[in-house]
Amino acid sequence: MLAGFYQGKNIALSNVFEAVGKFQTDSISEQELKEVEDCACPGIGSCAGLYTANSMNIWAEAVGIALPGNGTIPAVDARRIRLAKHAGMKIMELFKKDVKFLDIITRKAIENAITVEMALGGSSNTMLHSLAIAFEADIPFNIDDFNRIREQVPQLCSLSPAGEHHIQDLDRAGGIS
């Protein structure tokens, strides 16, 4: 989903958590808390920050099982509808060529996805899901592989909840593909 807007700045789910803390310490009123809640998540789609859903969408794009734009195009954007149509067409093309999930998911593909996640500062849940997918695909991959990649890859941006920018900003900058 797109970031919300409140008192002149973009806000998202992490701002609600901050507002709850401020309310509990009497730093803001109950009315102000409600306003933040109402503005922070203004529509459909996954959260505007780099939480698990967006991290895994980006992971899927980087690993090669989702089309370019899947990780960053907002749910309310017309490009999302076109992407869905193209994804359906691509699935049928792969089906006709007998390309299977395990033909795409390789160790190199997983390493690529983790490299992208490290550069973006993705959700820590990406590690759990990556390990589970690698295990199910019978691909040797473990925590040491994450550390090796982490040591080689600089973090290039800081998206919400760690920073002030949102997924829509990454999309405007060109996404990841």
N, C-alpha and C positions, 0 to 999 in steps of 0.2 A: 504494500500500500504506500501511498505517498505520505510524506511527513505532514504533520499538522502545522498549524500556524497559531501562535499565541503571543501577545504582547510584542509584536514586531520581529519574532524569530521562529524558525522552524523547530518543531518539537516532535518527539516520538515517545515510545513506551518508557524508555529510561527516565524521561522527564516526569512521568507519572510516579515512578518509584521515588524520585527525589522529592516530589510534591507531597507524597504521603509522609515522608520523614519530616519535612518542614511543618506539615499540619500537626504531627504528633508532638513537635516541640513548640507549638503555637507561633511559628514564624509566618504562617499564612492562615487565612480563614477557611472554613469549610466550603464557602462559596468559591473561593479561589481554587481549592482542590478540585471541586466539581468542574470548573471551567477548564482546568488543565486536562482532566479526564476526558471531557467532551471534545477537546481540540486535538489531543495527541494521536488518536487513531481514527482518522476521518473517513475511512472507507474500506473497501474490500481489498483483499490480498494479505500476504504475510507482512509482518512488522516492517517498518521503514528502516530498521537497523540491521546490522549483520549478526542476527541471531541464528539459531539452528536452521530454520527453513530457508532463509536466503543463502546461508553458507552451503547448504546441501544442494541448492539449485545451482550455485556457482560451481560446486564440486562436480555435479553432473555434466555441466557444460564443459568444464576443463578436462574431465576424464573421457569425454567423447560420446556420452549417451544422451546428450541433449543438444539441441541446435544453438548456434550463436544467438545471444540475447536472452536465452532462457533464465540466466542468473540475475539479470538486472532490469529487464523491461517491466515496468509497473503493471499491475493487474488491470488498471483502468485505461491503459494505453491501447489504441487501435492496433498497434504492432503486435500486441499479445494475441489478438484474434488471428492475425495472419500467421504468427508463429505456430499457433495450435494447428492451423490448416496444413502448414508446411511439415510440421511434426508428423501428422497423420500420413501425409504423402511419403515422407521419408521412411516411416515404419513399414508401409506397404512395399516400398522399393527394397528395403533390407530383407523383408520376408520373402520376396520373390528371389532374392539372391542367396537365401538360406543363411544370412548373417545372424548369428546368435549373440546374446548378451556377453557370453564368455569369449567371443571373438574380439570384442571391443575392450573389455576390462582386462588389461594386462598390468604387469608390474610397472612398466614405463608410464602407462596411462595414470595409474594411481599416484606415482611419484609426481607427475605433472600436476594433478589436481591438488596434491598437498603443497606443492611449490606455490601455486596460485593462492591457496588458503593462507599460507604463511606470509606471502606478500601483502595480503589484504588484512590480516589479523582476524581470520574467521573464527567461528565458534569452536570452543574446545570439544563440543560434541562431534565435530567432524572427525576427530581422532577415533572416537569409539565406533562410529559408523564405517569409517575407512577400514579399520581393523576387522570388523565383522564381515564386510563385503569381501575383503581379501581372503579371509578364512573360508568363506563359502565358495569362493572362486578357486580355492586351493593355490593361492599365490602367497609365498612366504613374505610377510611384511609385519614389522613389529615396532615397538616404541623407539628402538634405536634408529630405525629408518626415519622416523619423524625428527628426532634430534639431529641426525646428519643433515637433513634437508633444512631444518630451522637454522643451523649454524651457517649455511651457505646462502640463505635468502634474506635480504633486508626487507623490513616491513615498509611498504611504499605508501600506504595511506592509513588513516585512522577513522574508520566509520563508526557511527553510533552502534553500540552504547559506549565505546571507548573514546569516540571523538564526536565532533559536531556535524560531520557530513553524513548523508544517508544514501541508501541504495540508488535512489533516483539521481543523485549527484554522480555516482559511479557510472550510471547508464548514460547521463548527459556527456560524460567524459569519454564515452566510446565503449563502455562495458569491458569485458575481459577477452573477447575474441577478436 
